[in-house]
Amino acid sequence: MNYLTYTYLLTPLHTGASTQSGNLLGIAREAQTELPYIPSSSLRGKIRAILESIPSIKAEAGTFFGERIKDGNQPTEGEVWFADATLLLFPVASFSHQFLWITCPLWLSRWNRWLRNDELEKLIQQWRSQLQQPDKKAISSASGKQVYLQGAILNEAEIGKIDSHSWDCFKQIPDGNSILDLKQKLAILSDQDCAALVETGLQREVRIALQEDEKVVFGGSFRSEEAIPSETILFFPWGMKPDKDENKTQNVRDLLVKILNDRLQFGGLEGLGRGWTENKTVKIHINKE
């Protein structure tokens, strides 16, 4: 059985990078696009920790995820797989609309690799074709003579309209407690423009260490931390392999689907409230040929 989970960020999320550049504590990024993402190892590790924390199913969870090397025993293959969580909708500041969600043909095509929705595929091709026209900078549901995206200004003539029948493709995405309003605040941009706005739209905070007795920076200690902002929506596919021993891991399987339809906390800086997410999981079909 295979699934697709939508992850709506209720708070900013920091996924630790493998390297640190100077005083910048960066986030995990894709090698080919440099877009932020949540590594599948982070997803798998968090979910495994939750399931193994339940005493009644701890042994079952170990079998389901695969036993680690312990007491000279060899590791075993697990019965579940997870892919990376990648961007689907990203919020950017807007002087005209407070903020808008942006997406692009690249993100939508990645999404539809798993959905295999013929209607969505036609829409993506249509939007990609429109964005290749020199007089069109965006396709948007936002109304007004001008639409602001960060520091960019789009005039009404440069914006194509989203057809009303397009919204069925987005109906399964969680709405962040009714905050998500794509019919008024969605902008589809070129892949390049989306990447540029993501880079400027990441949340960055400077942290310093103060001396104990006075408000003076301790030894010049400071760092800048990046995070994916709240209201971002990502998605990740995952699936379960057939049970090796009939019904031996059924309790974990049932609970896993329930967990991935609830709120979870991913990434680092949990003590600062980072990484709280609202999740919704739907079944998908994967052709194994």
C-alpha positions as CSV (number, residue, x, y, z in Angstrom):
1,M,0.0,0.0,0.0
2,N,1.4,3.4,-1.0
3,Y,0.5,6.9,0.3
4,L,1.1,10.6,-0.2
5,T,1.3,12.8,3.0
6,Y,0.8,16.6,2.8
7,T,2.6,18.5,5.5
8,Y,1.4,22.0,6.4
9,L,3.9,23.9,8.6
10,L,2.1,25.5,11.6
11,T,5.5,26.9,12.8
12,P,8.8,27.5,11.1
13,L,10.8,24.3,10.5
14,H,14.6,23.9,10.8
15,T,16.0,20.8,9.1
16,G,19.7,20.6,10.0
17,A,22.2,20.9,7.1
18,S,25.2,18.6,6.9
19,T,27.7,21.6,6.9
20,Q,27.8,25.0,8.5
21,S,29.2,28.0,6.6
22,G,30.8,30.5,8.9
23,N,28.2,31.6,11.4
24,L,25.3,30.5,9.2
25,L,23.4,27.4,10.5
26,G,21.7,26.4,7.2
27,I,19.0,24.0,6.4
28,A,18.9,20.9,4.3
29,R,18.9,21.7,0.6
30,E,18.5,19.6,-2.6
31,A,21.8,19.3,-4.4
32,Q,20.5,20.1,-7.9
33,T,18.1,22.9,-7.1
34,E,19.2,24.2,-3.7
35,L,15.6,24.2,-2.6
36,P,14.9,23.4,1.1
37,Y,13.4,20.0,1.9
38,I,13.0,17.5,4.7
39,P,15.2,14.5,4.3
40,S,13.5,11.1,4.4
41,S,15.8,10.0,7.2
42,S,14.4,12.8,9.4
43,L,10.9,11.7,8.6
44,R,11.6,8.0,9.2
45,G,13.6,8.6,12.4
46,K,10.9,10.8,14.0
47,I,8.1,8.4,13.2
48,R,10.1,5.4,14.3
49,A,10.9,7.1,17.6
50,I,7.2,7.8,18.2
51,L,6.1,4.2,17.5
52,E,9.0,2.7,19.5
53,S,8.0,4.9,22.5
54,I,4.8,3.0,22.9
55,P,5.7,-0.1,25.1
56,S,3.0,-2.4,23.8
57,I,4.2,-2.2,20.2
58,K,7.9,-1.4,20.6
59,A,9.1,-4.9,19.4
60,E,6.6,-4.8,16.6
61,A,7.8,-1.4,15.5
62,G,11.4,-2.7,15.5
63,T,10.4,-5.5,13.1
64,F,8.4,-3.0,10.9
65,F,11.2,-0.5,10.5
66,G,14.0,-3.1,10.5
67,E,16.1,-4.2,13.4
68,R,19.3,-2.3,14.1
69,I,22.7,-4.0,14.7
70,K,22.6,-5.2,18.3
71,D,24.3,-7.9,20.4
72,G,26.1,-9.2,17.3
73,N,22.9,-9.7,15.3
74,Q,22.7,-8.4,11.7
75,P,20.3,-5.6,10.8
76,T,17.0,-6.7,9.1
77,E,15.2,-5.1,6.2
78,G,12.2,-3.0,7.2
79,E,8.6,-3.1,5.8
80,V,8.2,0.6,5.1
81,W,9.8,3.2,2.9
82,F,9.8,7.1,3.0
83,A,10.8,9.6,0.3
84,D,12.0,13.2,0.9
85,A,9.4,15.9,1.6
86,T,9.6,18.5,-1.1
87,L,8.0,21.9,-1.6
88,L,4.5,22.3,-3.1
89,L,3.3,25.7,-1.9
90,F,5.5,28.5,-0.3
91,P,4.3,31.7,1.3
92,V,5.8,35.0,0.3
93,A,5.1,38.5,1.7
94,S,2.9,40.8,-0.4
95,F,2.2,44.5,0.2
96,S,-1.1,44.1,-1.8
97,H,-2.4,40.8,-0.3
98,Q,-0.5,40.4,3.0
99,F,1.0,37.2,1.7
100,L,0.5,34.8,-1.2
101,W,1.4,31.2,-1.8
102,I,3.6,30.5,-4.8
103,T,4.3,27.4,-6.8
104,C,5.7,26.5,-10.2
105,P,5.5,23.9,-12.9
106,L,8.6,22.0,-11.5
107,W,6.9,21.6,-8.0
108,L,3.6,20.7,-9.5
109,S,5.1,18.1,-11.9
110,R,7.0,16.5,-9.0
111,W,3.7,16.3,-7.1
112,N,1.8,14.8,-10.1
113,R,4.5,12.1,-10.6
114,W,2.8,10.4,-7.6
115,L,-0.8,11.4,-8.1
116,R,-0.9,10.6,-11.9
117,N,-3.9,13.0,-12.3
118,D,-4.5,13.5,-16.1
119,E,-6.5,16.7,-15.5
120,L,-3.6,18.1,-13.4
121,E,-1.1,17.2,-16.0
122,K,-3.0,19.1,-18.7
123,L,-3.2,22.1,-16.4
124,I,0.5,22.0,-15.7
125,Q,1.3,22.0,-19.4
126,Q,-1.1,24.8,-19.9
127,W,0.4,26.9,-17.1
128,R,4.0,26.2,-18.3
129,S,3.0,27.3,-21.9
130,Q,1.5,30.5,-20.5
131,L,4.6,31.4,-18.4
132,Q,6.8,31.0,-21.5
133,Q,5.0,33.9,-23.2
134,P,7.1,37.1,-22.8
135,D,4.1,39.2,-21.7
136,K,3.1,36.8,-18.8
137,K,4.9,36.8,-15.5
138,A,2.5,34.8,-13.4
139,I,-0.8,33.0,-13.3
140,S,-2.8,34.0,-10.2
141,S,-6.1,33.9,-8.4
142,A,-5.2,37.2,-6.6
143,S,-7.2,40.2,-7.8
144,G,-6.2,43.8,-8.2
145,K,-4.5,46.2,-10.6
146,Q,-1.1,45.2,-9.2
147,V,0.1,42.2,-7.2
148,Y,3.2,42.5,-5.1
149,L,5.5,39.5,-4.4
150,Q,8.3,40.5,-2.0
151,G,9.8,43.5,-3.8
152,A,8.4,42.6,-7.3
153,I,5.4,44.3,-8.8
154,L,3.2,42.5,-11.3
155,N,0.7,44.5,-13.3
156,E,-2.7,43.1,-14.1
157,A,-1.8,42.6,-17.8
158,E,1.1,40.4,-16.9
159,I,-1.0,38.0,-14.9
160,G,-3.0,35.1,-16.3
161,K,-6.1,33.9,-14.5
162,I,-6.6,30.4,-13.0
163,D,-9.7,28.6,-14.3
164,S,-12.3,27.8,-11.7
165,H,-12.2,24.0,-12.5
166,S,-8.5,23.9,-11.4
167,W,-9.4,23.9,-7.7
168,D,-10.4,20.3,-7.6
169,C,-6.8,19.3,-7.9
170,F,-5.9,21.1,-4.6
171,K,-8.9,20.0,-2.5
172,Q,-7.0,17.3,-0.5
173,I,-4.4,19.7,0.8
174,P,-4.8,20.6,4.5
175,D,-5.9,24.2,5.1
176,G,-3.9,25.1,8.2
177,N,-7.1,25.7,10.3
178,S,-8.8,27.5,7.4
179,I,-5.8,29.8,6.7
180,L,-5.1,28.3,3.2
181,D,-7.1,30.4,0.7
182,L,-5.8,29.4,-2.7
183,K,-8.8,30.8,-4.5
184,Q,-7.7,34.3,-3.5
185,K,-4.0,33.9,-2.9
186,L,-2.3,31.5,-5.3
187,A,0.4,32.6,-7.8
188,I,2.0,30.2,-10.3
189,L,5.4,31.5,-11.4
190,S,8.3,30.2,-13.5
191,D,10.7,27.7,-11.9
192,Q,13.4,30.4,-11.8
193,D,11.2,33.1,-10.2
194,C,9.9,30.6,-7.6
195,A,13.5,29.6,-6.6
196,A,14.5,33.2,-6.2
197,L,11.5,34.1,-4.0
198,V,12.1,31.0,-1.8
199,E,15.7,32.1,-1.2
200,T,14.6,35.6,-0.1
201,G,11.5,34.2,1.8
202,L,13.3,31.8,4.1
203,Q,13.1,32.8,7.8
204,R,16.5,33.9,9.2
205,E,17.2,34.7,12.8
206,V,20.5,35.9,14.5
207,R,21.2,34.3,17.9
208,I,23.8,35.5,20.3
209,A,25.2,34.3,23.6
210,L,25.3,36.9,26.4
211,Q,27.6,37.0,29.4
212,E,25.9,36.1,32.7
213,D,26.2,39.3,34.5
214,E,25.7,41.9,31.8
215,K,24.1,42.2,28.4
216,V,27.4,41.9,26.5
217,V,28.0,39.3,23.8
218,F,30.0,36.5,25.2
219,G,33.3,36.2,23.2
220,G,31.7,37.5,20.1
221,S,29.5,34.4,19.9
222,F,26.6,34.7,17.4
223,R,25.1,32.7,14.6
224,S,22.4,33.1,12.0
225,E,19.8,30.3,11.7
226,E,17.6,29.5,8.7
227,A,14.2,27.9,8.7
228,I,11.4,27.1,6.3
229,P,8.6,29.6,7.2
230,S,5.2,28.6,8.7
231,E,2.3,28.2,6.2
232,T,4.6,26.3,3.8
233,I,3.2,23.1,2.4
234,L,5.4,20.1,1.5
235,F,4.5,16.6,0.5
236,F,6.2,13.2,0.7
237,P,5.3,9.7,-0.7
238,W,5.8,6.6,1.4
239,G,4.6,3.1,1.4
240,M,4.4,-0.3,3.2
241,K,5.8,-3.5,1.9
242,P,3.9,-6.8,2.4
243,D,4.0,-8.1,5.9
244,K,6.8,-10.7,6.2
245,D,5.0,-12.7,8.8
246,E,1.2,-12.6,8.4
247,N,-0.4,-9.9,10.7
248,K,2.8,-9.6,12.8
249,T,3.1,-5.8,12.2
250,Q,-0.6,-5.0,11.6
251,N,-0.9,-2.8,14.8
252,V,2.0,-0.6,13.7
253,R,0.6,-0.3,10.2
254,D,-2.7,0.9,11.4
255,L,-1.2,3.3,13.9
256,L,1.2,4.7,11.3
257,V,-1.6,5.9,9.0
258,K,-3.3,7.4,12.0
259,I,-0.1,9.3,13.1
260,L,0.4,10.7,9.6
261,N,-3.1,12.2,9.7
262,D,-2.3,14.1,12.9
263,R,0.0,16.9,14.1
264,L,3.7,16.1,14.3
265,Q,6.9,17.9,15.1
266,F,9.9,17.5,12.8
267,G,13.4,18.9,12.5
268,G,15.5,20.6,15.2
269,L,15.0,23.4,17.7
270,E,11.9,21.6,19.2
271,G,12.4,23.5,22.4
272,L,11.7,26.7,20.5
273,G,8.5,25.3,19.1
274,R,9.9,24.7,15.6
275,G,8.6,22.1,13.2
276,W,5.0,21.7,14.2
277,T,3.0,20.4,11.3
278,E,-0.5,19.5,10.3
279,N,-0.6,16.3,8.2
280,K,-3.0,14.6,5.8
281,T,-2.4,11.3,4.1
282,V,-4.1,9.9,1.0
283,K,-3.7,6.7,-0.8
284,I,-1.9,6.6,-4.2
285,H,-1.3,4.0,-6.8
286,I,2.3,3.2,-8.0
287,N,2.7,1.1,-11.2
288,K,5.4,-1.4,-10.3
289,E,6.1,-2.4,-14.0
